[in-house]
């Protein structure tokens, strides 16, 4: 039995995959209800073995797994860190040889030969051929897992199309859960609604958009869960108990009277088969408490016991898409750094394969007739992309523009129009309090509200998102439609269907979720952590707004040429003495992929992409405003100066003069033509409630422009220049010497100055700074800091310029109350290196560059000499902070006493400085070499 083969823990995944592949290719080809029934029986177990079991609330933050659950998940095929090709099965009957594969299977070509990859891969598109009877040349004649799950009509299936699989309600996307709860409540008459509390609305994020996304997924399902009567009935019971729980203000409703492992319909239970769409779900194995028994009072158990019925393909989609989140959860529990495990490589390979299959690139219309039919239908690919959006991108209840404006207006004490400017994009991207999914039907109560915590997807999911966005941006149909719209000609693909809209259907569906994901990641992502969610969102944003960096190449290498030659020779030999039958037409496969430009590379934007910019206008505005605000947190000190400047240059280089002109033209209500206005209106309609509110209807007095970000840009440049001046002012003697030498070759601080000048000039083109703009106006010199460069500024100039930004201090050197307020308001800078030492420096604590033993010895000798010559009186303690705990006033008094000492006293502490010993050692070596001659 295949169930026993799949469930054997000692068998290699490669061995089991070969058995299943043989089952599909041989036994399944001839069909029959017996073969289909066998597939339906082992399908749930097969998913558990490949991806791990689907457990209730397993993706919840800090979820605690039992040891048995951890063992089940870690034993999944794609959770293995080592290649299963190298592990020979322990069974005596193993005949599998790992010779065809490489040692580690690191490359994409090598992974294609993995039996597990072959089993799970999507079907390859076949070429049209009139007289094609050879099964090897006809991939459509070979059944595969995806073809079976997709209910391919060529397979003539009878049982699988009507088969259903159970899936936990709590593991559905949050938007689907909210939509189902809302719909179940609206159709219920037995659950009263409690009154809303208007005082809690101010900081509450509406979930209307979240529920709308969930409703779209429900519409894509083959059997809408809201048409499953038992599911709706049980869902209403859970809603009722949650309402009663809210009325008791968090009090426990009753005593738990059921076991936690009991379930309505177990996800591992046999799959139900319905011969009719209108058939009642009486075959559902309900929990005893739902079938006339004593009702369960534990709401959590009832919620975890609720399951819905999905088709086999729908369950496969949702299990496949949620797997990166489960992998991230397991890596967090195991606290391992092995994020590039072999199982993850196999998953990413399958992800690319599914993306290319369900969202294929359309290079030209002339190639379409070579294929027998389109690979997939619109419902299947839309369901897959929506699952990807909800699990990977929609991890929060994003704040609508209306709610964000209301909150910011209440905080600022001004009208809503005050926050309509582009410079407020950072504030409008805030995550507000959200209402619990069960409390959405019971009104707003304090118990149903919770503050959202930014939860970035794990690294595994971030890689998947990048793969998806790279594929969508590289679609050649985008460039073709933009050229068509520019020339005013509509090709057959656009005619009557896309209505002059440059984005394909899948890109249009993804746009709102990607917009919210990017702006939230830029606002909340940690900026001082390498490869954090901030930089992941930054990379996605730059990919999406620069599709003109895409390259198209022919995917026709040496391997493909060799196969083509061998195929031609084989055809000639097999048809000697007679006419050869029509052979397969060779089609050169095209490959399109985006490139990552260098930070100093010139933008490739041309006016031909104007319609694409119009269809994504707010991607060029809102994330840019948020980035300028967050970029001030980058480390522009000496250690990370070039790294931070590279991040800034990567963004600024996108906004070329041509692109800035296009953006400002689209924002200008007077210059907006009908063609671009229609595209822009469609873009804002697609964003829906998350679209920023910009002035319209020829409101020239309040037009959005990139110029409105002038203050944000100035603050960023000011931070860069201040950090650079500070680095120059803190140079030591040797650093100044080396800096002068590097300056002769255009390196060092001189190169940094030219880089800053270049960035300031580019920023001036974007936000239109005045002609004589100075980042930090110089009061000592007449010429501008950037008009002639600032290499002519001496160290004393830089120190004096920085001193004007120092906070107010008292006579003792400590901060005054006014100085503290200046720092809190951001009006002054305070650095520990700028604080003067208070007290007698001879008794200061040993520094990091001093040798403490020598410090003690030199201090003892200095005191002896000062007493002998009557120059100074030694202190009773050795160092400050160890034996002497002095107050600020006492330290100031000692400093005054030190100033009364004569012009000279012995202080041999310099001999404890390691830097001085290095100079002495080098001088000694030079003298020895000179006199040795």
N, C-alpha and C positions, 0 to 999 in steps of 0.2 A: 504494500500500500504506500502511496506517495506521502500520506500523512506521517507514517513512521519514518520514512527517509528524511523528511523535512525536520522532524522533531528530534533526530539523533544528534546529541550535542558534540560527539567526537568527529563527525564527518566534516570535511572541509567545505566551505561555501562553494568552491569551484566544483567539487564532486556533485553536490546537490544541484547546482545550476546546470550541469551537464545532463543530469537525469531529467530535470524539468524541461530543458530545451529539447531533448529527445522526445519527451511526451508531447510537446507542442507540434514538433515537426512530423512525427510519425502517426501516433495514435489520434491526436486531435484533428489531423487533416481530414480524416474520413468522417468526422462528425459523429452524431449520435447522442441521444439523451444521456446515456450512461457516462460518456466521457465528460459532458458538460456538468452533470451532477457531481462527478468526482472533482472537477475543478472548483465548483462552488463550495465543496466541503473543505478543501485544504486551503482556500484563498485566505481566510483570516489568520490561520497559522503561518502561512507563507509571509504575510505582511509583518507579523510579529518577529519572525526570524530575520527578516531583512532590515527592518527599521526599529525594532523594539516594540513592546506592547504599549498601547495607548491607555494611560492611567489617568484617572480623574485628577485635575488640578496639578498635573505633573510639570506644567510650565509656569506655575506661580512662583514668584520670588521667594527664595529661602524655603522652598518646599522640602520637607524631610522624607526621604525614601527609606523604606525598610530594606534590610539586607537582601531579602528575596527579590524585591523589585529591582534593586541595583544589579543583582546578578542577571536577571532577565534582560535588562536594558543593555548591560555591557556585553552580553553574549550575542547581541545582534551583529549581523554581518558588517554593516557599515559603521559600527562602533569600534571595529578592530583597528589597532594602530599599525600592525605588521601585515605584510602581504600574505594572503592565504595561499598564494601560488607556491610559496616556499615551504609551507607546512604540509607535509604529507599526511593524509588521513591515517588514523590509527587502525582502521579496519583492515582485515587481511585481504579483502577482495578489491583493494584499490588498484586501479590500472592507470591512473592519471599521471602524465609526465609533464613537468613544468618547463621542459626544454624550449617550447616556442616563445616563452615570455622572457623578458629581461629580469634581472635579479630583483629590482625594486619596482619596476613598473612606473617610473616617474614620468615618462613622456606620455603625451596624448595618444600617439600611435600605438604604443605598447599597451595602453589600457584598453584599446579596442579589441585586443585579443583575449582579454579576461573573460572567462565563461559567465561570470556574474554580470558584467557589462553587456555581453551579447544577449543575455536573457532579458535584461531590463531595458535595453535600448529601444528607441523609437524606430518604427519601420523606415527604411530608406526609400526615397521616391524612385519609382521605376519609370523607364522610358517607354513611350508608346511604340508598339510594334504589332503589325498585323498578324504575322504567322509566328507567334512565339508560343512554343509548347514546352520548352525546357524549363524545369522548375528552378534551376540554378540561375538562369538569366531572368527569371520572373519572380522578384521578391514578393509580389502580391499573392503568389501561390503558396507561400510558406507562412503558416500561422505563427504569430508572436504574441507575447503577453499584452502589449499595447493594442494590437489589432483585435484581440479577443475582448479586452475590456471596453474598447471603443465600439463594440458590436458591429464589426465590419460586415456589410451586407453580403460580401463575397463568401463569407464563412457559413452563411445560412444557419445561424444560431437560433435556438428556440427557447432554451431555459435561461441562459445568461442575461438576455436583455431585460427580463422581468425579475432578476434576482436582486435582493436587498441585503445590505450589511448594516449592522448596528454601530453607532458612533456616539460617545458620551456628549451630552449637551454642554457640559462645562468646558469641554475642549474645543468647542466651536469658536470661531473668531468672536470677539466681544461685540462687534456690531451686529452679528447674526443673533446672538443671545438677546441683545437689547431689542432688536426688531421683533423677534418671536414673543418676547414678554409683552411688548407694547401691543402687538396684534392680538395676543391671547387676552389681554385685559380689555381691549376695545370691543371684542366680541363676547365678553362675559357680562352677565347682568347680576351675578351673585356677589361680586366683590365691590363694595362701596369705596369711593375715593375720599381720602381725607383732605382736609382743607390745606391750601398752600400757605406757606409762610413768606410773605413778601419781603420781609427784612433780610432774607438770606439770598436774594436774587443777585445782589450786587456783584459778588465774586464767584458766581456760578457759571460754568461753561455749558452751553446748550449742547445736547447730544442729538439734535435733529439731523445733522449731516451724517453722524455715525449710524443712526437708525436707517437713513435712506440708503447708505451703502449696504447695510445688512439686508434690506428689502430687495436690492438688486441681486444679491447672491441667492436669496430664496427663489427669485424668479428664474434664475439660471438652473436650479436643481430640477432633475427629471421628475421628482416626486416631492412637491413642496411640503415641508414638515407641518405647515399649518393645515394641510389637508389630511394629516394623520390624526384621526380623532382621539386615539388613546394618548398621543403625545400632548395634544392641546388640553385634554381633560386633566392629565397629571400636572401639566404646567400651571393650570389655573389653581390647582390645590396648593402648589408651592407658593404662588403669588398670594393666595389667601393667608397662608401661614406667615409669610413675610409681613403682610399688612398688620396682622395681629401682633407680630413681634415689634413693629414700629409703634403701635399704640401703647404697648407696655413700656416703651422708652428703654429698650434694651434688656428687659427682664426675660428670663428663661421661660419659654412657653410651657414646657412639660418635661417629663422624664424620658430619656432615650429608651425606647422599647424595642428597637430593632438592631440587628447586627450591622456593622458598618460595611461588611463585605457583601451584603445582599444587594441585588440590583433589579431594576425593572427588566432590562434586556441586556445581558452581558455582551460586551463587544466581542467576546470570544465564542459566543453562542453560535449554533448553526445559522446560516444565512436563510432568510425567509424568501420564498419565491411566490410571486403574485401573478396569476394568469390574466388578471384583468385590472385595469387601472382603477375601477370603481369598487374593487373587492374590499370588504371590510378587513381591518387588521386584527381580527379575532384570534389569529394564530400567534400573536405576541405573547410571550411568556411574562406576564405581569407579576410584579411583587405581590405577595399575598395581601399586603395592607391596602393595595389599590383594587382588590377584587372582592370587597365585602368584608375584609378583616378589620382589625383594630387599626386606626390610622396611625402612622408614624408621626411623632411630635418633633423629632429632630430634623430641622429644616435642612441642615447640611447634608444629612444622609439622603434625604429625598432628592435634593438637587444633584448630588453625585450619582444617584441611581437612575436619573432620567436619561434616556437614549432616544435618538432619532434614527430613521432608516434612510440610508443613502444607496445609490447604485454602486456597483463595484468600481467603476471608473472614478466616481466622485470620492469614494473613500480612499482610493489609491492616490488621487490628487492631494487630498487634505493631509494624509499621512506623509506623503513625500514632501510637501511644502513645509510642514511643521518640524521636520526632522532636524534642520540646522538649529532651531531653538532648543530642541531636546539635547542635541549634542553640546550646545553652549551651557546648558544646565548641568550636564554631566561633567563637563570640564571644570565648571565652577565648584562642584562638589568634590571632585578628585583633586582640584588645585594643581593641575598639571599644565605644563607649558607645551606639550606635544600637540599643537593645534593643526599640524599638517600630517595627520595620520593617513594611512593608506585608504581607510574607509572614506575619509573626507575627500580624498582625491577622486575616488570612484564616484562619489555623490556629485561633485562638481562637474565631472565629465558627463554624467547622466543629465545634469541640469542644463548644460550647454546643448546636449543632444535634444532634449525636450523643447528648449527655447527655439532652436532652429527648426524643429518639426512643427510646433504649434504656432510660432510667429515667424514664418519664413520671410526672408528678404526677397523683394521683387525687383530684379535687376532690369528686366525689359519685358515688354509684352510679347515679343517675338518668340520667346522661349516657352511660353505657357502651353502651346499646343503640343509640346513634346511630352508632357506629362498626362497621364490618363485622367486624372482628376485632382482636385485640390486636396491637400493632405488631410485637413481637418475642417470641421464645421465651425461656424461662428460661435455657437453656444459653448462648445468645449473649450476653445481657446479663451473665451471671455471668462468662463468659470475659473480656469487655471490662473489667469492674470489677476483676477479679483482675490483669489486665495493668497497669491503672492503679496498683493497689496495689503491685505488685512493682517497677515501674520508677520510681515517684514516691515512694512511702512506705517501702518495705522496702529501703533502701539500705545497711543494716547487718544483721549477725546480732545481733539484740537479746538482751539478757541476761534469762534467765528468773529468776523470783523466787527459786527454790531455789538457783541458782548464785550469784546476787548475795548472798544471805544467807550462804552458805558463805564467800565471799570476805571480806565485811565482818566476819564473826565471827572469822575467822582473823586479820584485821588488828587487831581490837579486843581479841582474847584473851578472848572471852566466849562464852556459849552462843547458839544461834540465836534464842531468845526475846528476847534483848536488842535485836535489830534489827527486831522486829516492829512497832515504833511508827510512827505516821504521820510523825513528824519525821525518819525515816530515808529518806524517799522520794528525796531527792537522792542519797544514797549507793547506793541500790538501782538507780538508772538509769544506772550506769556501764557503759561499753562495755568488755567484757573481751577478752582474747586469743581469737582464733578460729582454728580449725583449717582448713587449706587444703582446698578441695573435693575434691582428689584424695587428700589424706592422711586423709580421714575413713574410708576403708576399710582403711588400712594401720596403724592404731593411732596413738597420740599420740607423736610424736617432735619434738625441737626444730626440725628442718627444716620440719615441717608447720605450725608455729604462727607466727602473726603478730599484732602488736598492731593493733587496729582504730583507724583515724583517722577522726574525725568528718568526714563528707563531706556537706555540705548540698546539696540539689538546686539546680541553677542557677535564676536568676530566672525564666526562661521556664517551668520546671516548677512553681515555686512559684505562679505565676499560675494554672496549670492546676489545681493542687490546691485553690486557693481557689474557683475556679469550680465545681469538683465538690462541695466541701463546702457552698457556698452553696445549690446546687440540692438536695442531699440533706436539708439542715436545713429547707428551706422546703416540704417535702412536706406538703400538708394532711392526708394520711392519719395523720400522727403525732398531730396535735391531735385528730382524730376518734376515734382509738383510745384516747387518754388520757381523753377525755370518756366514752367507752363503758365503760372500766374503772372510772372513778370512780362512775358510776351503777350499775355492776353488771350492765349489759346488754351482751351480745355481739351485734354486728350480723352480718349474713351473711358479711361478709368475714373476720371474726375466727373465726367458729364452726368448730371442728374443724380449723383450719389453723394458727393462730398461738398458740393455747393461752395466751391472756391476756398476750401479749407486745406491748408498745406500738410497737416499732420494725419498719418494713417489712424485707423480706428483704435488699435491697441495703445499707441502713444497718447491718444486723446483720453482714453480711460485712465491711464496712469498719471496724467498730468496733475490733478488736484492733490492726490496722495503724495506724490513726489515733492510738490511745492511745500506742503506742510512738513514733510520729513526733513527737507533741506533747511528751511528757516528755523525749525525747532532745534535741529542738530547744531546749527551755527550759533544759536542763542545759548544753549545749555551745555554743549559739549565741552569737556575739559580741554583747555588750550595748552596746558603745560605738560600733558601726557602724550608721549609719542604714539602715533597711530591711533589716536582716540577717535571718538565719534565725531568730534569737530572736524578733523581732517578727512574723515570718511565722507561727511556731508559736503565738505569743500570740494573734494575730488568729483563727487557726483554732480554738483552744481556746475563746475567748469566743463564737465563732459556734456551736460545737457545744453548749455548755452553756446557751445562751439561745435555744431555738427559739421562745419566746413573743414574740420581737421580729419575727416574720414578718408581712408584710402581704399580703393578697390583694386584687387589683384586677381589674377587667374590662379585658381587652386589646381595646378597641373604640374606636379613635381616629377622627379625621376621614377618614383614607384608607379605612378599612374601611367607614365609612358611605357614602362616595362610591361605592365599588365596589358596595355593596349596592343603592343607588338605580339605578345604571346597569344592573345585572343585572335588576332588576325592570322597568325601562322596556324593555329589550331583549326580555324574555319577552313583554310585552304586545304590542309591535309585531310580533313574529314569529308571533303566534298570533291576529291579527285575523280575525274571522269564524268562529272555531271555538274549541272549548274548549282551554284551555292545558293542557299536560302537567304532571305533578307537578314542581315545581321543588325545588331543593336547600333543605333546611331550614337556616335560619340558627341557628347556635349561638354564643353569646357565649363567646369564649375567655377563660379565666381565667388570671391570671398571679400567681404567688406568689414573693416574694423577701424575704430578711432585711434588716433595717435595722440600722445601727450607732448605738447610743445615745450620747449625750454623756457625758463622764466624771462629770458631776454629776447625771445624770438618774436618777430613782427606778426601781428594778427593777419590771417588770410581772409578776413571778412570782405565781401563785395556786396554791392547793392542787390545782387541777384537773390540774396537771402533775406530781403526786406520782409517778405510775407512770413517767414519763419520767426523773425524777431517780433512781428506783430502778434503772432499766435502764441508767443511766450513772453510777452512784454514784462510782466511782473516778475519773471525769473531774473530779468536784468536789473530790476530796481530794488525789490525788497531784500533778497539775500545780500545784495551789494551794500545796502545801508546797514544791515546787521553786521556784516563783516567789518566794515569800517569802525563800528563801535567796539567790536571784540578784538580787533587787531591791535588796539592800544595795550592789550594784555600780553602781547608777544614780547619775548625777551630780546631787546635790542642792545643788550650789553655786549661787551667785548667777546664773550665766550660763544654766544649764539647769534651774533649780529647777522652773519651771512645767511644762516638758516632761516631766520625770521624775514629777512629782506627777500629771500627767494619766494616765500609764501605770498608776500605782498606783491611782488612783481608778477607772479603767476596770475593774479587777479587783475592788476592794472593793465597788463598787456592785452587783455581781451577787449578793453574799451578803447579801440582805435578811434582816430578822428572821424572816420566814416561811420562807425557804429554809433558813436556819440551823436552824430548828426541825425542818424536814423531814429534813435530813441527820442531825442528832443522833438523831432518832427512828428512822431507818433503821439507824443504827449501834448503837442500844441493843438488845441481844439480848432484853431482857425485854418491850419495847414493840413488837417486830416482829410484825405480824399475818401470817397465812398467805398472804394475797393478795400483799402486797409482798415477803414472804420468798421466794415462788416466783419473782417477777421478779428479785429480787436474786441468787438462786442461778443463774438463767439467765444473768444478766450476768456473774457471776464464772466460770461455765462457758464462756462465749463468749470471755473473755479467756484462758482456759486457763492455760498455764504462766507467763504474764506477770501474772497476777492477784496483787495483794498478799495477804499472809497476815495476816488479821485474826482476833481472838479470836471464837470461836463457841461453840455448845452452852451458852448461858447462863453464860458466864464473865464475870460482872459485874465482877469485880475488875480486869479488864484490857480494858475496853471502849474502842474507838476513839471519839474525839470531836474536834471542831475545837479544843477547849481544849488538846489536846496540842501545838498549834502556838503556844502562848502565848509561849514563849521566842523562837522565830523572829520573831514579830510584834514583840516588845519590842526585839529587836536592830535590826530595820528602823526602827522609830520612833525609837530612840536615835540612829541614824545621821542621820536627817532633822533632829532637833532640834539635834544638835551642829553640823551644817553650817549651820543657820540661825543659831545663836548665834555661830558663827565669822564669818559674813558681817556680822552686826551689830557685832561687836567690831572688825572691820577697816575700819569706815567712817572716812573722813576728815572734816574739818570741814565741807566743802561737802556731802558726802553725808549727814551727819547733819542739816544744815539742810533739804535737799530731802526727806529722809525724814520730818521733822516736818511739812513742808507737805503731803506726800502723805497722811500719816496723818490730817490734818483731813478729807480726802475719802474715807477708807477705802481708800486705795491703798497701794502700796509694802509695806514690811515689816509694816505693820499688817494688810494683807489677807493676807499670807503667814501671819501668826500665826493668824488666824481659819481659814485653810485647814487648817493643821496641827491645830488644835483639833478641827475637823470630822472629819478623818481619824482622829485618836486616838479620838474618840467612836464612830465606826463600827467601828474595830478592836476596841474594847472589847465591842461587841455580838457580834462574831464569835467571839472567843477567851475571852470572859468574864473580863476583867481585874477585879481587886478594885475595890471602890467608891472608895477613896481612891488610886487608881493614879496614880503620877507617872512620866513617862518618865525624867527625870533628877531624883532627889530633891534639893531645895534645902536646903542646910545653913544658909544665912544667913537665909532667910525662912521663916516658919512656914507660910504659905499655899502650896498646891500650884501647880505651874507651869501646870497646865491647868485647875485649879478656878476661878480668877479670870482666867485669861489670863496672858500674860507681857509685856504691853505696859508694865507698871509696873517691869520690870527695867531698870536702867540699863546703860550700856555697861560700867561697872566691874564690875557684878554678873556680866555675861556673861563678862567676861575672867577674873574670879575663879573662876567655875564651870568654865571650860575649863582653868584652870591645874591643877585637881585631876586632870585626865586627862593631864597632861604627864608624860613619862618621867623617870626619875631621872637627874640630871646631876652631874658633878664640879664642883669650885669654879671651874674654868676655863670652864665652860659646855658642855663636851663631854659626850656621852652616856657614862654609866658602863656597866659590864658588866650590871648589874642593869637599867638602862634599855633596853639592847638586847634583853634577854630579855623585858621587858615589851612591847616593840613586836612582837616575833616571835610572842608568845602572844596578841596582840590586846587586852591589858589596858590599854594606854595609846595615846594618839594622838600623832603627831609630824608637824608641819607646818613647812615651810621658813620661812613667815612668822612663826612663833613663836620662831625662833632669834635670840638676841641677838648683836649685833655685838661681836667681840673685837678689841681694839686701839684705835688712835687714829682716831676717825671722820673727822677732817679729812684723813687720807691714804687714805681708802677709795677703791676704784676708782670711776670715774664711773658714775653711775646712768643708767638709761634715760631719766629725765625731766630730766637735766642736759645742758648743752652743754659738750662736752669742752674746747673752746678757751677758753671763759670760766672753766671750772674751773681750768685751768692758770694763767690770769692772776690769778684771785682768790687761789689758793693762794700764788703768788709774792708778791703784795701783802700777804697776811696774814703771811707769814714776815718780810717787811721791817719791818712795823709792830711785830710781837712782839719782834724783835731790837732795834729802835730804843728801845722803851720797856722792854726787859728783862723781858718777860713769859714768853717761852718760847724754847727753842732749836730751830731747824729741823732736820728729819731730813736724812740724806744722800741719800735717795731721794725720788722724787716720789709714787708710788702703791704700794700693796701689790700683789703679784702680778706686777708688770712688772719693775722693777729689784730688788725685794726679795722673796726667797722665804723667809719667816719660818716657823718652826715654831709650834706651839700655845703652847709655853712662852714663846717670845720675844714672841708677841702678848700673852699674859697679862701679861708683865713690862712691856711698853709701856703697857698699860692702867693698871697700877699707877703708873707714872711720870706718866701723864697726870692721874691723880687727885691727885698731889702739887702740880700746878700751882695757882695762885691761883684766886680766884673768877672772874676775867675774863681772857680773851685774845681777840685778834682772829681771827675766822674768817668771812671774807667769802664763803664758798662758797655761801651762800644766794642770792647774786646770779646763780649759774649755773642755778638751778632755774627751768624754764620756767613752772611754775605761779605762781611769785612775779611773773614778768614779766607774766603775764596780769592779775594783780591790780593791778600798778602801771599797766598800760596802761588798764584800766578806770577806775581812780581818776583818772588824768590826763585822760581824756576827760570824766569827770563834772565835774572842776574847771574845765576849759576851757569847758564849756557853761555852768557857773554864773557864771563871771567874764566871759563874753562878753556877758552881758545887761547 
